[in-house]
Amino acid sequence: MRRFLIPTIILAILSASCGRMAGRLSADAAEYDFGVLDDTVTVISHAFLLKNNGPDTCHITRVTKSCGCTSLEVSEYNIPPGGTSSLETSVRIAGFLDHIEKTVTVHYKDADNPLILKLLADIPRGTVAPELSYPYNAGGPARFQAHILFGGQIRHGEKNSASIIVYNDSDSPLTLHLANRLPPHVSLDLPGQVAPHEIGRITATFDFRRVKRIFGEYTHEIKLADGRGHRIPLQLTAIVVEAPPEGAAPAFKAPVYTYKILDSEKDDPEIIKNFKIRNEGEADLIIRDISAPEGVEATTTLDVIPPGEEAWLSVTLRGDALTRDTEVNLTTNDPRRPFRSFKIIP
């Protein structure tokens, strides 16, 4: 009898420890229901209060979302025992109908299971004007909520999905088909037949669990056919980022992200603007990718910025680039915000 006592006690201690580990981060509510909303509402926002119920500091490693229409901001990633952190959520719901359900997942270090939160809302069908809710119309009866399916930030080894709504603005059924090929790491779920003056949902799933060569901004254009001779181009977009590092991490900082061209500069044949970049983290900040529109050159003085050091992003504009908005995008290894945009406006 005695020989079974010690293993039993050890098992009980381990079970209790695992239970505390899995549930030490909690929220003031597992879900928030906005109820029935008017069709004029375009954005819904809610702040979840996260609390560390454990004896040690809780380190939030990342926060993921089920849809690119959701924005997130965490006030504190390292929560002391008994401390709290605010998770601000915002969802763009323009054009959504019926039941809305968005999921936010909070991953934290040494946890058996992440913390899963939900945002719920309902918008009655039949109250939304098609010309307002489905502004993208490439010809024919199909009107789309947007022309881009944005998968958000996706890390290597993970997958995420994005959806848009299509409205059949005709008196006969609408059937959509894929008119070109998809890459192997993207799948598309089409609604089948959409009844007259009804809606359907298009969902793209980005799966980067086996893809390692892609990094930074990922874009792929697809074409849908409606069976009536129309081809509708849609853009699949995601931002592929690295997994968060263990321990020290870089932190991207720039004092200025937008610059307006002065009146005295508008007659110049060439304009060069420099943006300061600073690494306020504890590990090297790596500039992975720089993308700029045609007619614009963008370079950095350093591709690897040591902790506490600075570099410059130099943007050169010529010709037509001097008369239009210019956006230069940088992808870095900053685990919190790897994708940054700099703008120059005339």
Secondary structure, DSSP 8 states (H G I E B T S, - for coil): -GGGHHHHHHHHHHHHHHHHHHTSEEES-SEEEEEE--TT--EEEEEEEEEE-SSS-EEEEEEEES-TTEEEEES-SEE-TT-EEEEEEEEE-TT--EEEEEEEEEEETT-SS-EEEEEEEEE-TT-S-HHHH--B--SSSEEES-SEEEEEEEETT-EEEEEEEEEE-SSS-EE-EE-S---TTEEEE---EE-TT-EEEEEEEEE-SS--S--EEEEEEEEEE-SSS-EEEEEEEEEEE----SS----EE-S-SEEE--GGGTT-SEEEEEEEEEE-SSS-EEEEEEE--TTEEEEES-SEE-TT-EEEEEEEEEGGGGGS-EEEEEEES-SS--EEEEEEE-
